[in-house]
Structure formats: structure tokens, C-alpha cells
Amino acid sequence: MKTKIEDIIKGFKTPESRWARFGPYYAMFPLDFAFEVVEKYSRQGDFIIDPFAGRGSSIYAGSVLGRHSLGIEINPVGWLYGSVKLKPADENKVIDRVLEVYSRRNYYNRKIDKMPLFYRMCYCDEVLKFLLSARHHLNWQTSNVDATLMSILLVYLHGKLGEGLSNQMRMSKAMGMKYSVEWWKKEKLISPPEINPAEFIIKKISWRYKKGKPEGCDSSIIFGDSTVELEKIVPKAQKSGIRFSLLFTSPPYCSVTDYYADQWLRLWLLGGLEIPKSRQHKHKGRFVSKDDYKGLLDAVFCNCANLMAKNSTIYVRTDRRDFTFNSTLEILKKYFPKHKTKVVERLFSKRTQTELHGNKSSETGEIDIIMIR
């Protein structure tokens, strides 16, 4: 088993390894950590749940290691990455869809002339027309083929020159419109690279599928709000007699992560606003309200408690800052009072993902709360 895990987390020799890192995403579980926890705290055939799945590293690890895994993710970008790598569509069908979308690009000749300067400096005309065609024609919520293609487009939507479809940008987090335009002008990167998007994407698809499609235990990720979706899952699981042996998750950190602000460009491609605005949904922002944050944790872990087996493991990675950690620990103990609790500090010598994306606290690192019964 260890050899199989090492092959997945260290190379690209198998289908499982080629798809394991699929999707640039921050505030995510390190891949080796996800596999380590799943292997140590569950067995083949067990049921695993992650109500804050992100790009689905925990669910993917569970599936590949033979666990029935269920995730929930509110951010469509993370949901697409996670669900597609579990069950990517056939390669030939995805390539056919690329060509079909590309063939419709010239319907958008006039549309690109009316777009904000950011888009014209970020993408050459051929790429921008192709993206508008994809944005309009891909039914990514209902079609597995379209979801697979859209998720691949999201991966390469922006990044370093030559590695993505865009002008020079970081890959994980989109830069702001005004900042990008000013930076491109300063760096003399006014003209975006000339790219044939169909050829570019087909090459990326061919590399991804070169070893085939990953195999794993039946698993899935639901696109939605955990506070809503768990209310539907609990009665179904109880009726069928299913009990989960491992709750493995990392909730958003209070006042740190706003996925809808930081992923605005990928959300635009999914049909979002052309000019980004802050979202008002209380479970999609940075949780300025501490009451809303505690309310989210309380609702989610309350429902999870109704899904867990008597002898189960709760593994939650959270922030070291006092409020986030203490709130998480307090609510977990409330709903799992008979579990023995162990707290493991994870101090890092390098800057963490949360520090890079908003956590300026001197309390660096993260904390793992492990509860076993």
C-alpha cells in the first residue's frame, strides 16, 4: 500500500498520480497528508465524509485507497476539480468538445471589443473568443464531458507565460483587474501571448490522459452548501444504515479566505460577473462575523455527528489563531463528547497557504484536532 501511495504523491507514472494534483487551489490539504490520514484512520470499504472538500484531496485519497468517500463543496471551482478527477469523461469526447467550442468562437468577434481592458490585455483575441464560447456553451453542471473540459480550462486559464492561456499571472489566485493592468504596463507586457487555444488545450488533455483514467472506490462530491446538503444526507444515510468511520476536513478559517474574491476570474468563466464584486452569501466570504462563523461550524458538525459510526475518528485541521481554534474545538467537543481528543500543532518553516492569502497573524502554522472513540 505504501508503494502505491508513494507512486501517486511523488510522480506521474500512473493515472492516479496524473490526476491527483489536478487543479491549482490554495488552502488545500497537501496530497501526502491526505493519503496519510485516510490510510491511518480508516480501512478499505469504510465510509469517509468531508463537508468542506475544497478541490477534493481527501475524497480522492479515500477513493483511490478503496474507501467510499463523500464530499461537499460550495465553491464551483473546487467542486469541478474534485468531481472531475474522480470521474473524468472519455478523452476523445473531451477533445471533440474542444473543437466544437472552438468552431463557434467567431460568433464573439464583436463581444470582445466591448469587454474591459483587463481581458484584452490578459488574452489574445483567439483565446478570448474561445473562452467566451466555452462560457456560453459548456453545461458544466449537468454534463460530465463539459465539466471535464471546463475544469481543464480553469486549470490553464491563467498562469506563467507559456504555461497558461493568459498574459503573465500567478496560477492559484487571480490578480485584481486594476492591479493587473497597471502591472502589465509597468512590466511592458501590454500584448498577451498569441496562442491557438484549441491546440494548446488538446496538448494538455493528451498529457493528462496519457496513462489513462484513475480507478477508485465509488465516491462523489456534492456541489452546494454543507449546512443545506447535510440536512438531506442525514435522513438518507440513517434510512440505509450507512455510518461514516472518518470525518476528515478543514473548515474555512475565520477572516482569512474569501474564495469568491480570490477566484473571481475562474468564476467569470463559469458564468460569473465580468467585473468582480464581493459576494454577500454568509458562507462564501471571509467570515467577518464571528457569530456566523460559529454558526456554520455548529450546523455542519451537528449534522456530521448524526452520520458517524459509534467508533469513529474525527480529524479536523484548523487555524492556530485563538478564536478559530477554540471555536472549532469547543463545537467538536459539543457533538463528540465521548471521543478522546488529541491536539497536534503543525508549525511550518515556510510561509503557509493561509499566510500567503490573508493570515497576517504571528501565530503561524495550523493545528490538527484528532478525536477517536
Protein Blocks (a to p, Z undefined) as FASTA:
>chain_A
ZZmmmmmmmmckbfklmmmmgoiaehiacfklmmmmmmmmpcehiacddfblonolmmmm
mmmnopacddddfblklmmmmmmmmmccdfklmmmmmmmmmmmmmmmmmmmmmpcfklmm
mpcfklmmmmmmmmmmmcfklmmklmmmmmmmmmmmpccehiambdcddfklccdfklmm
mmmmmnopmbccdddfklmmmmmmmmmmmnopcddddddddeddfklmmmmmmmmmmmno
pacfbdcdddddehkacfklmmmmmmmmnopafbdcddfbfklmnolalklmmmmmmmmm
mmmmmmpcfbdcddddddfbfklmmmmmmmmmmmmmmbccdddddddfbdcfklmnopac
fbgcjddddddZZ
